[in-house]
């Protein structure tokens, strides 16, 4: 019996997901520059011809993954700009970060991929500029969230932008360590991740 249009679409999406998963893992572990298309196809368990039917170039595949990562950052910005209690929003986000880092690789991989988008050849275009803009918006939204929390005495005093920078530098560093250390990685508790917000201020 011939396959239906829906079945073809399901197969197509499954193949793209295999390619994306394989590429993400290789880009994170080896870097964009040292990963070739044949290795991605091999890891995905498909032919290189089938890969090229979905992505014309390695750069196109990289950009799609970075676009997916940027969407995640936009979601965080929208969360931090909502009207909920700053402490509640920060605790919700930190809990999500903790669960993602403990239970899987996706968050760590996406953060490393975003970092690579600033330095790789594939990132040297408008996509790189867009990534920089979104990262700046994320820092600004986090700084404003912390500032709101300070005004209602939920967070300690201090330079809110410096605190936001410290917070995301910590998460980025943990993502790098998770990938490099594998089974030896231990994720700090949520209370450690937010200690800078509740400890003694300057």
N, C-alpha and C positions, 0 to 999 in steps of 0.2 A: 504494500500500500504506500503511495507517495506521501511524503511528509507535508503537513499543513504549513501555512505561512507562520502560524504561531510557533510551531515546532522549530522551524528554521531560525526564527528570531531568538528563541530560547538557546539554541545551539550557538548562535552568533554571540550572544551575551556571555555564555559560559566560556567560550574561547577567548573573548576579550578579557574576561576576569582572570583566566589562567595567565595570559600574557602580562597583564598588569601586576599580578602577584609575583610572577617570576622576575619581571623587570625591577620592581620595587626592592626585592631582596638583593638582587645583584648590584643595583645602583648604590644601595645603602652599604653593603659589605665591601664592594670593590671600587665604587666611584663610577660616575658617568663615563669618564674618558677611557677607562680600562675595560669597560664592558662592551662586548660586540653583539650584534643582532643574532648571530648563530647561537651564542651562549644563552640568550634569552629564549630563543625557540626551543633549544634542547631542554632547558629547565622547565619550560611550559609543557613539554611533551608533544610539540607540534612541529610541522615542517616549516622551514624558513619562508617558503612560498605562501603558506597560510598566514604567517605573521604579517607579511607584506600586504596581504589583502585587507588587513585591519589597520595597519600603520605603515605609511609610506617610508618613514625614516625613524631612526632612534630618537632624534630630537622631538619629533611629533609625539612619540610615546612618553618621553620625559615631560613634555609640556602638559600632557593630559593628567599625569600623576601630580604635577605641581599645582595644576588648576584644582584638582580634588583637595589637595592640602590647603590651598587658599580658602576654599569654601568652608573648611573646618575653622579657620581663623576668623572668618566673617561671623560664623555662628557664635564664637566666644565674644566678639565685639558686641553683637546684639544682646547677648546675655548680660554683659557688664553694663550696658546702657539702659537696662530695664529699671523699673522703679522699686524693685525689692530691696530689702535691707542689704547694705554692702557686705556685712559679715555673712549673711545667708548665701548671697551669690558667690562669694569667694569660697566658702566652705563647700558649696555644691560643685563648683568647678574643680577644686582640689580633690574632692572625693572621686569625681569622674577620672581625673588624671591618675590617681592612685589605682583605681580599678583597672583602667586600661593598661597601665604599666605592669601590673601584677599578672593580669590574665592573658595578655597577648603582646604582639609586636607592632600593631598598627600605629599607635600614637608615636612611639619612638621612631619608627620608620618615616612617618610623615614629617616629623620635626627635622630629622637629618636630611631628608629630601629638600625641604625648604631651605635649609642651610646651604646645601649644594647648589641650589638654584641661583645663589648670589655669586658663586665662584666658578661654576663650570662654563664651558663654551656654550652649552645649550641655553644657559640663562642670560647670555649677553644680548638682550633685545628688549622689546617692550614688556615681555613677560617678567623679566628681571625687575624692571621699574615698577610694575604693578605689585610684585611681591614685596618690594621695599616700602611702597605706599601702605599696603595692608599691614605690614609689620609695625610701621610707625603708628597707624591708627590703633592697633592692638595695644601698644605701649601707652598711648594717650588715653584710651578708654580705661585701661587698668589704673593708670595714674589718677584719673578722675574718680574712679570707683573708690580708690584708697582715700582720696581727699574727702569724699562724701562720708566715708566711714570714720575719718578723723573728726569731722565736724560734729557727728552725732556720738562721738566718743566710743565707737566700736573698735577702732584701731588706735595704736599709739601714734604720737606725733613723729614727724620726720619729713624729709623731702619725698613727696609721693611719687615723683618720676623716678628718682633713684631706687625707691623700693620696688616699683614696677619692673625696672630694669633688672634688679637683683632676682626678683621672682622668676622671670622668664629665662634668665641666664641659668638659674638653678635647674629648671625643668629641662632646658636644652642639654645641659651637662649630664643630667641623669639619663636622658635618651641616648646620648653617646656612650655612656658607661654600660647601659643595658645591652646595647648591640655588641660592644667590645668584650664584656665580661661573661656574657651568656649565662650559664648556670651559677656563676659566682656572684651575680648581681643581686643586691638586696635593696628593695625599694624602701626609702625612709617613710615613716608614718605620716599621716596627714597633719598631725600636730607639729611635727618637725618642719614640714613644708610651709606652715603658716605662722611659725614661731615669731618671725620678724614683724608680724602685724600686731602681735599681742604682748610682746616682751617690752622691756624698758626702752623708751624712746630717747632721743638726744636731749 
